[in-house]
Amino acid sequence: MPDMITIVVRGCFCNPGACAKYLGLSHLDILSNIEAGHVCWDDRDILNGKPTGAVRISFGYMSTFEDARKFMGFIVRSFVSLPSLNGHMYPLTPRSIPVPTEGLERESARYYLRSISIYPIKSCAGFRVDSWPLSITGLLHDREWLLKSTSGEILTQKKVPEMGNISTLIDLNLGILLVQSPRCKEKLQIELKSSSSFAGRDQMDIHSQRYDVHGYGNEVDIWFGHAVGRPCNLIRNSGSKSYLCSNKRTGGICRDVETTLSFVNEAPFLLISEESVSDLNNRLSSDTQKGSHGPAIQVNTMRFRPNLVISGGKPYAEDAWSSLRIGTTHFRSLGGCNRCQMINMNPQAGVVQRSNEPLATLAAYRRVKGKIFFGVLLRCENSDKLEQDTGLWLEVGQDVYPSSD
């Protein structure tokens, strides 16, 4: 399905069947036009009171109301004489498709933390825990590693879908990162505190953030090369510094440069509501019943790679929150998370399945100014305690107290 408007001009001479279909012309009409000397692309638009050509436009799920409005404006300016009312024309007024706010949370609604997920290696699979410590960069060890090609390109599932089949697990008691891939017979164990396997320090610039990093030896890099099917290097973040101070959204990216970041795209935490995912699945089922999107598809919360999943209240209530408290930890909302094609990839049994969903359905009702938002980005407001390493933890089951002030 196209993601832009396409305009197809049909002429009756080179494509008589199309004109018969779109213009309601009979074959006798077409022959009469030809006998009158009409050919495609000439200036004879009307013959015998009927049009001789047609314009068709097509929309894809990435098309916006503004796209349609621009085309309609072109039609009105070029071909339509509008009636006037008291000397005034009827204007075409622009509008945007807002994020639905129907059913936002009430003060009496009870929310609680349903699950916590950590993704040690950027774009690889994560794991769930019942409780986990916080650090200055977010959840401890979350997105602390990434894979880089030998040419310096950062690898993600968008270009290397096989990364979604690399599973990870951190054992805090043993101080080990465990990594597994269906392409590798042996599991990989990486010590969290040992520096014996480091292969030198360097610096990297990612999204206006400068990172102090270090690599690993050949054994680790060769293992990941087999796992993703191409040569690459494992890189670990050992510190980051902001050198471009801005919290404004630019190009769809909202960099929280006031916070020390790991290898996240935008912010330290991503929060998803179970009720919002449930509403999305209802829409996916409804679209399938209407026959518009093929086989039935349902998604779980992990498809969106959230750190925090909450439950309670109504769908999309989190859109209106300016801040929230989970247990004794305070968070500030940085706005919605702009979604891309990555949520359409579903790793199953070692094979990554691709489709147009759920992004196509989200685009139909979660688009704002060309961006598709689902879930909210957060940063921790207890930075002073985190810097002092006072042992802040999040636990599944903790109450969530939102604020819309």
N, C-alpha and C positions, 0 to 999 in steps of 0.2 A: 504494500500500500504506500503511495507517495506521501512524503512529509511536506510537500509544498503544493500550491495550486498549479495545475497544469491546464493550459488552454489549447484546445484542439479546434482548428478551423476546418470545416468540412465544405467541400465544393461539390456540385452535382455532376460535374463532368468526369473528374478523376475518381470519384467515389459515389456513384449514383445510389448505391444501396444505403449509404449513410444518410444522404439527403432524404431519401424516401422515409427513413426511420425517424429522423429528427425533425423534419419539416412537414411531414404528412403529405409529401408529394407522391403522386402516382407515376408509374413509368411513362405514361402518356405525357404528363407534365414535363418530365425530364427531357423526353424526346422533343417536345415542343420548344423547350428552352434552347436545346442544342440547335434545332433548325432555325431559331431566331438569331443564331450567331453567338450565343452565350458560351463562354469558356471560363474555367476557374481563374480567379484572381483578376477578372476584369471589373469594370465599374458598373456593371448592370446588376444592381442588387435586387430590383423588383421587376418581375415580368408577369403580366396578366394578373397583377394584384397579389402575387405571392413572392415570398423571399426566395432567393436562389442559393443561399448558403446558411450555415449555422455555426455557432460557437458553443462549445461545451467546456465546462470547467469541472475539475475533479478535486476533492478534498481528501487529505489523509488525516490520521489521528494527531499529527503534529501541527495541523493547520489551526489557525486562531480566528476568532471573530473579526479581529482587525484585518486579516487577509480577505475575508468575505466583504467587509465594509469597503476596502479599497477598490475591489472589483466592482461592487455595486455603485460606488462613487464614479468610477470610470463610465459605466453604462449610463448613469443619470446625466453626467456632464456631456456625454457625446450623443446620446440618442433620445433622451426622454424630455418631454415638455410637461412639467408638473403643474397642476392647477394651483392657483393662488387663493389664499384666504385673507381677506382684508389687506390685500397688497403684499402679503408675506408668503414666501415659499415654505414648503414643508422640508425642513433640513434633515439630512442623515446625521444623527448624533452618535459619536463614538461611545462605546462602553467596553468595559473589561469584564471578564468572568471572575467574580470574586471567589475566594475560598469560602465554602459554606460555613456559616456560623450558627446555623439552626441547632438548637439543643446544646448550647455551651453549658459548662458545668455550673451546678448550683452550689451554694455554700455548704449545703448539707450532704453533698455527694462524698463518698468515702473512696479514696484511691489508695492503692498499696503497690509496693514493688513486687512484681511477679517473677522477674528473672534478671540475672546479671550475666553478661557475655563479654569475653575478652578475646581479642584478635591479635595475638603476638606479632605475626608477620603480615604486613600490609597486603590485602587482597587474597590472603589464604583463609582457610576455614578457621573458625574460632571454637570456643568451648564455653559451657555454662558452669556457673558455680553458685553455691548457696550464700557465700559471703566472700568479700574481696577487699583488700586495702586500697586506699586512695594515695596518689602521689601528686607531685607538683604538675605532672603532665596529664593527669586523669586517673583512670584505673591503672594500677601498677602493671607495667610491662605491656600495656595495650599499644599496638602499632609501634613497637620499639624496634622492630626489624623490617627490612624490605629487601626485595631482590632487584638487582640492577644488571642490565645487560653489559657485555664487554665493551659496548660502544658508549655506555653511560646512561642509557635510557632506563627509566624506572618501569619495572614490569608490573602490570595489573591484569585482572581478569578480562578487561576489555580487549586486550591484544593477546593475552595468554590464558585462555579459559581453563587450562589444566591446573592453574593455581587454585581453583576452587576445590579440587580433590586432594589438596595437601592439608591434612589435619594436624592440629597443634594441641598441646596440653602442657601446662606449667605446674610442676610440683614444688610449691614453696618450701615445704619441709626438706626436700632433697636438694633444692636449688637447681633444678634442671628443666630445660625446655625440651619436650619430646616432640619430634616431628615424624610424620608417617605419610607415605604416598603409595598408591596402588602400582606405581611404576618402579618402586624400589623394594627389594626384598628385605633389607634391613631398616630398622628404625634408626633415626638420627637423634643423638642426645647431645645437647649443648649446655654446658655449665653456665649458670647465670653470673657467677662472681669470678670465675677463673679467667685470667688473661693469657694463659699459656697458648691458647689457640688463635689469638689475635694476629692479624697480618699487617699491622701498621695503622696509623691514624690519618684522617683526612678531613676535609670540609665539603659540604654539599649545600647548594641553594635550591630550595623547593618552595614555590608559592610565596616568595618574599620572606622566607624564613631561612636563616643560616644554621646548619647543623654541624656539630662536631661528631664525626662518625669513625668507626673502625671496621675493618673487614676480618675475614677468617682465612684459614689455610686452605690448601687445595682439596683436602678430603671433604670438607663441608661444601665447597663450591661445586665439586664434581657430583656430590649427592644431589644437590638442587638442580644441576644441569640435567641429570637423568630424569628428575621429577617433572620438569617443565619442558623437556625436549629441546633445550638450547643452552649454550654456554651462558653462565650468569654468576654473579657474586652475591653472597649474603652480606648485608650491611646492617650494623647496629648503631642506633642513636645513643650518643653519650652526652648530649647536651644540645640545646638550641638557643639561638639569640635572635630577637626581632630587630631588624634594621630598617623596616618600613612601617611606620606607625599609622595604621588606619584600620577602622572596623567597618568601613563601608563595603557594600557589595560591589564587586567589579567583575564583569564577565561571568556572573553566576556564582562566584566564589566569595564567601564571607570569611575572611581570615581573622581569627581571634588573636591578633598579635599582642594583646595585653597579657596573654598567658603563655607560659613556656609550653611548647607543643611537642608531641611525638610526631610520627609520620602520618598524622591525620590530614585529610583534605581541608577541613574547615574549622572544627572545634573539638575540644577534648571528649565530649559526650554526645551521643545520639540517643534520643528517647522516642519510643514508639508506644502507642496505646493498643492494647488487645482489641478494644471496641472499634477502633479505626480500621484495623486489619479485618475484623469480622464484617464491617460494613463494606469494605472493598470486596471481600469474597462473595457477599450477597449480590453485589453489582456484577461481578464476574459470572455468577450463576445465572442471573437474570439475562445478561447479554447472550449467554450460551443458549438459553431456552428460546430466545428470539432468533437464534441461528446466525448471529452476526460475527461470532468469533470462533467458530469451529468447536473442537472438543472441549469439554468442561475442564477448567483449570482452577485450582485453589492454591493459595500461597500461605505459608506460615510466617511468623514474625522474623525468623532468621533470614528470610530472603532479603530483608532490608538492612541486615548487618547492624542491628541496634546494640548499644551497650546496655541500655536500661529498657525493660518492658514493664509498663504499668497496667493495672486493671482497675476498673471502676468508672462510674460516670457514663457519659455518652460519647459517641464517636466525634473525634476532632476537637474535643474540649481543650486539648493541649495547645491548640493554635492561639488561643486568647491569653495564655499564661505569660506573664512577664517574669515571674520567678517562682520557685518552689522550694520546699524543704523536704528532704527524705531523712527521717530520723532527726539527727542534730546537724546534718550537713545542708548548707544552703547553696542553691544553684540559681544562675541567671539565664533566662532564655535569650538566645541570639537569633531567634526566628526559625523559619521552616528550612528543611533540608531539600535542596534542589536535586531532583532525581534524574537518572540517565538510563541508558540501555543496560547497564550492569544488572539491574534488578530483573531483567528478562532472562537471565542465565540461571539454569537450575542444575547443579551437579548431582547426578544420581548414578550409583554403581560404577563410578569411575568414568562416566561419560557426561559431558556437559550438554544439556538440552537447551536450545534457544527457541524463543517465540516472540510475539509482539506484546505479550502480557506479562505482568500487569500494567506496564507503562501506558499501553493504549487506553485502557479503561481509566486510569488515573488522569490522563490528559483530557478526558471528557468532562471532568468536574473539579480537578485540582490545579488547573492552570491559572497562573497569575502573571500577566505581562510576559508571556512566552516561556515561563519556567513552571515546572511541575513539582509541587511541594508535597512531601509526605513525611511526617515525623518532625521533631524539633531538635535544634542544636542547643547544647548547654555548656556553661563553664561553671566551675566551682568557685564560690565566693569566700571559702575558708582558706584562702591562699596563705595567710599568715601561719595558720596551724600546719598546713601542708609543708611549708618551708622549714618549720621546726620539727617535722616528722613526729607528730604527736599521736600517730596511730589511728587515724580516722578510717573507719570501715563502713561499707554498705552491706546490708543483709537483706536477703529475700524475705518478704513479709512485712518490712517496715512500712509505716504509714507515709503517704505522700500528701503534703499540704500545699496546694497551689495558690497563687495570688495573681490577680489580673490588674493590680494597681500600676 
